[in-house]
């Protein structure tokens, strides 16, 4: 893919995440009902409205979309897609329901199984993270106002490159709603090398963003996730100099697999 093509698609993804976030916030400030899917995971009207808003932009790109809230697409069809969008319209629905603000909109562009672009928007904070091949990874605060009429160049100029590691104790980050025994054991192993290490808990893809921006050192995930949970964060971490790898063989996560369930993984310095 050329840099020009990627630039156009990055702009589309940024607009789509903001549009999805606006729909989420409109629901968030009011009362809403909660449904449950077949796997017992929660679903709200915000998930659906964000999906519809995102699709209005992404469908125009001509690139096929794999979305958590979209129709189920057989692998026989998906396997023919060398390029696709991987979308989670509302990552962290449990945190949305709890009203703690720790939820995001995730959009990734995947080429031949690898994420080459990721955009993550935090609606409550109006903060945008994005990363792409050739652009590095960046963060934009007060995002809605800054991109409303801007070109991608304006957005890049208004954003900040993700900083290097901050001066602090070794920091690990884990899931707020899905902590596993294996993760707790991993944290204890880290403390043998860093006795003063701290553990922070966050919801949704915010955990990957924390490592990518240098406010945490490692994020182990030894519990189930789906491809749309990680693809956007994976790209942002990758283009910030980090890796998202399986703990058993240190190989990166792959996307658009027949089974969309991720293996366990660790986000750490590359």
N, C-alpha and C positions, 0 to 999 in steps of 0.2 A: 504494500500500500504506500502511495506517495505521501509526502509530508503535507501537501495541499489537501489531499482527500482526508487525511486524518484530522487536519485542522478544522475542516468543515464539520466532520462528524463530532469532534470534541465540542464545538459550539452548540450543535444540536443537543448533545447529551447534557450540557450545562443548562440550557433553556428547559429541557424536559425535567430535570431534577427540581429546578425551582418551581415549575408549574405543579409538579406532584406535591411538593412541600406546601404550596399554598392551599391545595385541597385538603391536605392533612390538618393544617392549622385551623381551617374553617370548621372542621369536625371537632377538633381538640378542645376548642373553647366552649363547646356546647355539650349537652348530654348525648350519649350515643349507646346503642345496643351492641352486644357482643355475641357473635355466632361461633360455632365450633366446627372445624372441618373433620373429615373422617379420621385423621390422625390425632384428633383432640387438640390441635393447635388453634388458637383464637383467630377470629377474623372480624373486622369491623367495616363499616361503610367507608372509612378513611382509606383502607387498603384498596377497595374497589374504585373509589374516586381518583386516588392517586394513579392507579394503573391506567384508567381511561385517559387521564390528562397526559400521562407520559406517552401513551400509544399515539396520540394525535400528532406528536412531533416525530417519534421514531418511525412510524409507518411511512412517513414521507421520504425517509432516507433510502428505502428500498432494501435495507438490510433486515433479515428475519429476526424476530424477537422471541427469546425464551424468558418468560416472566412467571414469577411465583403465582400470580393471580390470573395468568392467561390460560388458554386452553391447553390440555395435555397433548403434547406432540410426540408421536412415535419416533423412536431412535432411527428407524429406517429412513424417515424424512430428515431428521436433524443431522444425521451423519453425512448428508450431502451438502451441508452448510460449512464452507471453509471460514466464513465470517458471520458472526451473529452478535446481537445484543443479549446480554444476560442481566435481568432486571429484578430487583426486589423493591416494589413500590413503597413498602413500609417495613423496614427491617427493625425488629424490636417491638412487635405488636404488644407483647406483654408489658413492656415499659410504657408504651402509649396508654394502655389501659390503667396502669398504675399512676399515670400522669407525672412521671419523674423527668420527662424531657429527653431521656436517653434513647431516642429512636432516630432513624435516618432514612433517606431515600438513596438507593444504590443503583447505579447504571454502569455496566462494564461493556467494553467491546472486546470480543474474543476472536482470535485468528488462529486457526489450526490448533485449537486446544489451549492456547496461551493467552492471557489477558494482555492487550496492548494499550488499553486505556481504561481508566476508572474515574468515576465522579461520585462523590458522596456529599449529600447535603443534610445539614442538621437544622430542621425547620425552627425549633424553639430558639436556637442561637443565631439563626440566619448566617451560618458559617458554611462555606463550601470548601471541600478538598478535591483536588483533581490531579491526575498524573497521566502522562502518555509518552509513548516512545518519541524521543526527540524534543520533548518539552520539559522533562523532569517532573517533579511533584510540587504542588503549590497549595497555599491556603488563602482564602478570601473571606474576610469578615464583612459584615453589613452587605452581604452578597446581593440581595434583591435590588437595592438601589444602584449598585455599581454595575450590574449587567443588564439592567432593563433596556437600555438603548445602546449598549456598547458592542463593539466588535470583539473578537477573540483577542486581538492585540491589546485593546483597552483593558480587557479582563486580566490578561497576563501582566500588564504594567501595574495594575491596581493590586495585584496579589503579592504575597510574600513567599519566597522559597522556604521550604520546611527547614527549621533550624537543626544544627547539630545537637548532639546530646547535651542536656543541661547539667550543671553541677549539682549533684544530688546523690543520695544513696541508690544502690541498685534497686530498680523498681520492676516488679512483675505485675501484669494485669490479667484479670480473669473475668469470667462471665458473672453478671449479677444474678441471673436466673437459672443458670445451667452448670453450676460448679460440680465437678465429678471427684470421686475419691482419687482417681489417677492424677488429676490436676493438682490436688492437694499434696500428693506424694511428690510430684515434680517440684512444687514450691519448696518442700522440705529439703529436697536434694540441692536446690540452689542455695539454700541458707547454710549449707555446709561450707560453701565457698564464700558466700557473702552473708555473714551472721546478722548484719543489720538490714538486710533486704526487706523492702516493704511490699505489700500486696495491695493493689487497688482493684475495685470492682466497677465494671461499666457494662452497660447494655449495648446490644447491636454491634454494628461495625465500628463503633467508636474505639473499641479496643485495638483494632489494627491501626487506626488513625493515631492513637497515642504512641505506638511504637514508631510509626513513620515520622511523626513530628518531633521525636526525641524526648517525650515526657514519660516514656516507659521503655524498658530494655528488652522485654520478651513477653510474648503472649502465647502460652500453650493452650491448645484446644483439644482435649481428650474426651470429647463428647460429640454427638451428632450435629452436623451442619449440612446445609445444601449449597449447591454451587452458587446460587444467587445471593447467599449470605456473604460470600467471600470474594467473588470475582473482582468487584470494584476496588475493595480494599487491597486485594493482592496486587493490582496494577499500581495503586498509589504507593504501597510499600516498596514494590520492585523499583520504581523510578525514583525513589528516595534513597536507594542503596540498601534495602532490606530484602529478605527472602521469606517466602511462605512455603515451607517444606514439610514432607512427611518425616516423622521422627525415626522411622525404621531404616530408611535408605537415603535420607537427606535430598530427595528429589522433589521438585516443585509440584504443587497441585495442578491437576489437569482439568479441563472444562469441556463441556458438551459430551460427556461420557454417556454410555448407555444407562448406567446407574448414576443419577444426579446427586446421590449422597456422597459427601466428601469423606475421605479418610481422616484420621487424626492429623493434626498439623501443629507446627510451631512457627510463629513470626519472630524473626530475630535478625540481627545484623548480618549482612551478606559477606 
